[in-house]
């Protein structure tokens, strides 16, 4: 039996360094993510948010340090064991990463076909349920190219939850979406967190989403190449004194003030 972490702690990183060859992106990261948390990975452009996410989901081996999932060292495990752990992950990439040659329904069915022994009719029922949850039941037979950006994100989300994952990872889920569509996606993430009991990790720089749904987080800094703050986005906005964090968290308010000041 795999070792278990505490009831609260689902993912824990210790002294984690991620790099591309000799180029260090982030170093000495230590943090933990609680059961049921919606955890934000924050920071300015180019600080390594998506790179850290890739290490967490098994796409990039860390240069050093550990990532534990329920107490089990992910990168020290065998390839077969890592694959088994990864089946508990649902991942929504920034682009959606849908297969363009498959219909929406076929995209959502793919993980069910690959990782379960369910009959075709049972898979079809589950696909329809997942698409209904994200409001795309009527788009099952459409191709990804026929969908709007927001619909592609929701189709990719339906595929990400096909196996009822324990962990959901989102890479800039609101990127390129209008405010209304972004808010609906945030609401879906909240519903998933509650409905599946999933632990959610989000890479984002969108302040409304960060403040609206995230209850914990990590702030990465490009200059020092490490984390400079931990806590919920709201707590960091209200209490963190680090100038880089404050500038990031207050940029929405400052932009509003500037816009109001420019009005005749």
QUICOR-V448982 format. One record per backbone hydrogen bond with DSSP energy under -0.5 kcal/mol. NH is the residue of the N-H (numbers start at 1). CO is the residue of the C=O. E is the energy in kcal/mol with one decimal. If there is no record, write none. Layout:
nh = <NH	NH>
co = <CO	CO>
e = <E	E>
This chain:
nh = <10	10	11	12	13	14	16	17	18	20	21	23	24	25	26	27	29	31	33	35	37	39	39	40	41	42	42	47	52	53	54	55	56	57	58	59	60	63	64	66	68	69	70	70	72	73	74	74	77	77	82	83	84	85	86	87	88	89	90	92	93	96	100	102	104	105	107	108	109	110	111	112	113	114	115	116	123	124	125	126	127	128	129	130	131	132	133	134	135	136	139	140	142	144	146	147	152	153	154	155	156	157	158	159	160	161	162	164	166	167	168	169	170	171	172	172	175	177	182	183	184	185	186	187	188	189	190	191	192	193	194	195	196	197	197	198	199	200	200	201	202	203	204	204	207	210	211	212	213	214	214	215	216	218	219	220	220	221	225	226	228	229	231	236	237	238	239	240	246	247	248	249	250	251	251	254	255	256	257	258	259	260	261	262	263>
co = <8	33	33	68	31	66	29	64	26	23	19	20	22	18	18	225	16	13	11	8	34	37	200	216	202	40	218	44	48	49	50	51	52	53	54	54	54	17	17	14	12	72	10	68	69	71	67	72	73	74	78	79	80	81	82	83	85	86	167	169	91	93	98	99	142	140	103	104	105	106	107	108	109	110	111	112	119	120	121	122	123	124	125	126	127	128	129	130	132	131	136	137	139	102	143	144	148	149	150	151	152	153	154	155	156	157	159	161	88	88	199	90	201	92	170	203	172	174	178	179	180	181	182	183	184	185	186	187	188	189	190	191	192	192	193	192	166	37	198	168	39	170	41	202	205	206	207	208	209	209	210	38	38	40	229	42	218	226	221	221	219	219	217	232	233	234	235	236	242	243	244	245	246	247	248	250	251	252	253	254	255	256	257	258	260>
e = <-0.7	-2.8	-1.5	-2.3	-3.2	-2.2	-2.8	-2.5	-2.4	-2.5	-0.6	-2.0	-0.9	-2.7	-1.6	-2.9	-2.5	-1.6	-3.0	-3.2	-1.8	-0.6	-3.3	-2.6	-3.2	-0.7	-3.1	-1.5	-2.4	-2.0	-2.2	-1.7	-1.9	-2.0	-0.6	-2.9	-1.1	-2.2	-1.4	-2.0	-3.3	-2.6	-3.3	-0.6	-1.7	-0.5	-2.7	-0.8	-0.7	-1.1	-2.7	-2.1	-1.8	-2.4	-2.7	-1.0	-1.9	-1.9	-2.4	-3.0	-0.6	-1.3	-0.6	-1.6	-2.5	-2.7	-2.3	-2.1	-2.2	-1.2	-0.5	-0.5	-2.3	-2.3	-2.4	-1.1	-2.3	-2.3	-1.6	-2.2	-2.8	-2.0	-2.0	-2.6	-2.6	-2.3	-2.0	-1.4	-1.2	-3.6	-1.8	-0.9	-1.6	-0.7	-2.0	-1.8	-2.4	-1.9	-2.0	-2.5	-2.5	-2.0	-2.3	-1.9	-2.2	-1.6	-1.3	-1.9	-1.2	-2.1	-2.5	-3.2	-2.8	-2.6	-0.7	-2.3	-1.4	-2.1	-2.7	-2.2	-1.9	-2.1	-2.3	-2.2	-2.0	-2.3	-2.2	-2.3	-2.6	-2.5	-2.0	-3.4	-2.8	-0.5	-0.6	-0.8	-2.7	-2.9	-0.5	-3.0	-3.2	-3.1	-1.6	-0.6	-0.8	-2.4	-3.0	-1.8	-2.2	-0.6	-1.3	-1.8	-1.2	-2.5	-2.9	-2.7	-0.6	-2.1	-1.1	-0.7	-2.4	-1.0	-2.3	-2.6	-2.4	-2.2	-2.3	-1.5	-2.7	-2.3	-1.8	-2.7	-2.2	-0.5	-0.8	-2.5	-2.4	-1.8	-2.3	-2.5	-2.4	-2.5	-2.4	-1.4	-0.9>
